[in-house]
């Protein structure tokens, strides 16, 4: 989708900015990835681990079971649901991308932009 957004930005504004768009994508991806530790820490604190980190010697409990199920199935489902909703409202379908590609090729061959 990054390449589609780069082409769409050129179509929309006339500016070719692959570095800027890729950097923004990378920044947001790293920001979301950084929240993994925060979410894990908050979930562990919610089940009672405020001062210590669980180790391999920590006894099993129902809270660990539910937390494991949340991480294994709950969060991926939430991610899938958010992706599904975002793609539902994504405007760049095949027909629109063909129009964008044609426009960009025409204006690239002429050496001019919008």
PLY file of the C-alpha trace (Angstrom):
ply
format ascii 1.0
element vertex 114
property float x
property float y
property float z
element edge 113
property int vertex1
property int vertex2
end_header
0.00 0.00 0.00
2.97 2.34 0.47
3.62 2.36 -3.28
-0.07 3.08 -3.92
0.02 6.01 -1.51
3.20 7.36 -3.16
1.55 7.20 -6.59
-1.67 8.71 -5.22
0.22 11.62 -3.64
1.88 12.34 -6.98
-1.50 12.17 -8.71
-3.17 14.37 -6.07
-0.52 17.07 -5.52
1.99 16.64 -8.33
4.80 15.96 -5.87
6.83 12.77 -5.96
7.76 12.07 -2.33
8.64 8.40 -1.82
11.18 9.12 0.91
8.82 11.22 2.98
5.92 8.79 2.74
8.14 5.78 3.48
9.62 7.59 6.48
6.18 8.42 7.86
5.11 4.79 7.39
8.26 3.54 9.13
7.83 6.00 12.01
4.22 4.94 12.63
5.16 1.26 12.38
7.94 1.70 14.95
5.67 3.74 17.21
3.04 1.00 17.21
5.71 -1.67 17.77
7.04 0.29 20.74
3.65 -0.02 22.43
4.06 -3.83 22.60
6.08 -3.58 25.80
3.72 -1.00 27.28
0.67 -3.17 26.59
2.39 -6.26 27.98
3.46 -4.38 31.10
-0.03 -2.99 31.68
-1.58 -6.42 31.26
0.89 -7.98 33.71
0.23 -5.17 36.19
-3.50 -5.79 35.80
-3.12 -9.39 36.98
-1.00 -8.45 39.97
2.64 -8.14 38.92
3.40 -4.62 40.14
6.87 -5.05 41.68
8.24 -8.20 40.05
8.35 -9.70 36.59
7.04 -13.26 36.17
9.73 -15.89 35.67
9.69 -19.53 34.66
9.23 -20.40 38.35
6.04 -18.36 38.65
3.14 -20.75 39.27
0.43 -21.03 36.63
-2.88 -19.34 37.30
-6.17 -18.64 35.58
-5.05 -15.03 35.07
-2.01 -16.25 33.08
-4.26 -18.48 31.00
-6.60 -15.62 30.10
-3.71 -13.26 29.46
-2.11 -15.84 27.17
-5.38 -16.32 25.30
-5.74 -12.54 24.97
-2.26 -12.26 23.46
-2.65 -15.33 21.25
-6.14 -14.71 19.91
-7.63 -11.45 21.21
-5.07 -8.90 20.04
-4.63 -10.46 16.58
-8.42 -10.45 16.18
-8.59 -6.79 17.18
-5.81 -6.02 14.69
-7.65 -7.92 11.97
-10.86 -6.04 12.77
-9.13 -2.64 12.63
-7.49 -3.59 9.32
-10.82 -4.78 7.93
-12.51 -1.50 8.86
-9.64 0.57 7.44
-9.67 -1.38 4.16
-13.44 -0.97 3.92
-12.98 2.79 3.63
-9.78 2.64 1.55
-10.41 4.64 -1.62
-7.63 3.25 -3.80
-9.20 0.26 -5.49
-8.00 -1.35 -8.72
-9.98 0.98 -10.96
-8.74 4.13 -9.21
-5.13 2.88 -9.24
-5.36 2.22 -13.00
-6.51 5.82 -13.47
-3.68 7.10 -11.24
-1.09 4.97 -13.05
-2.27 6.22 -16.44
-2.20 9.85 -15.27
1.28 9.51 -13.75
2.70 7.78 -16.83
1.26 10.45 -19.11
2.67 13.30 -17.05
5.99 11.54 -16.45
6.55 11.10 -20.20
5.80 14.77 -20.80
8.27 15.78 -18.09
5.70 17.99 -16.41
3.55 17.69 -13.38
0.18 19.11 -12.34
0 1
1 2
2 3
3 4
4 5
5 6
6 7
7 8
8 9
9 10
10 11
11 12
12 13
13 14
14 15
15 16
16 17
17 18
18 19
19 20
20 21
21 22
22 23
23 24
24 25
25 26
26 27
27 28
28 29
29 30
30 31
31 32
32 33
33 34
34 35
35 36
36 37
37 38
38 39
39 40
40 41
41 42
42 43
43 44
44 45
45 46
46 47
47 48
48 49
49 50
50 51
51 52
52 53
53 54
54 55
55 56
56 57
57 58
58 59
59 60
60 61
61 62
62 63
63 64
64 65
65 66
66 67
67 68
68 69
69 70
70 71
71 72
72 73
73 74
74 75
75 76
76 77
77 78
78 79
79 80
80 81
81 82
82 83
83 84
84 85
85 86
86 87
87 88
88 89
89 90
90 91
91 92
92 93
93 94
94 95
95 96
96 97
97 98
98 99
99 100
100 101
101 102
102 103
103 104
104 105
105 106
106 107
107 108
108 109
109 110
110 111
111 112
112 113
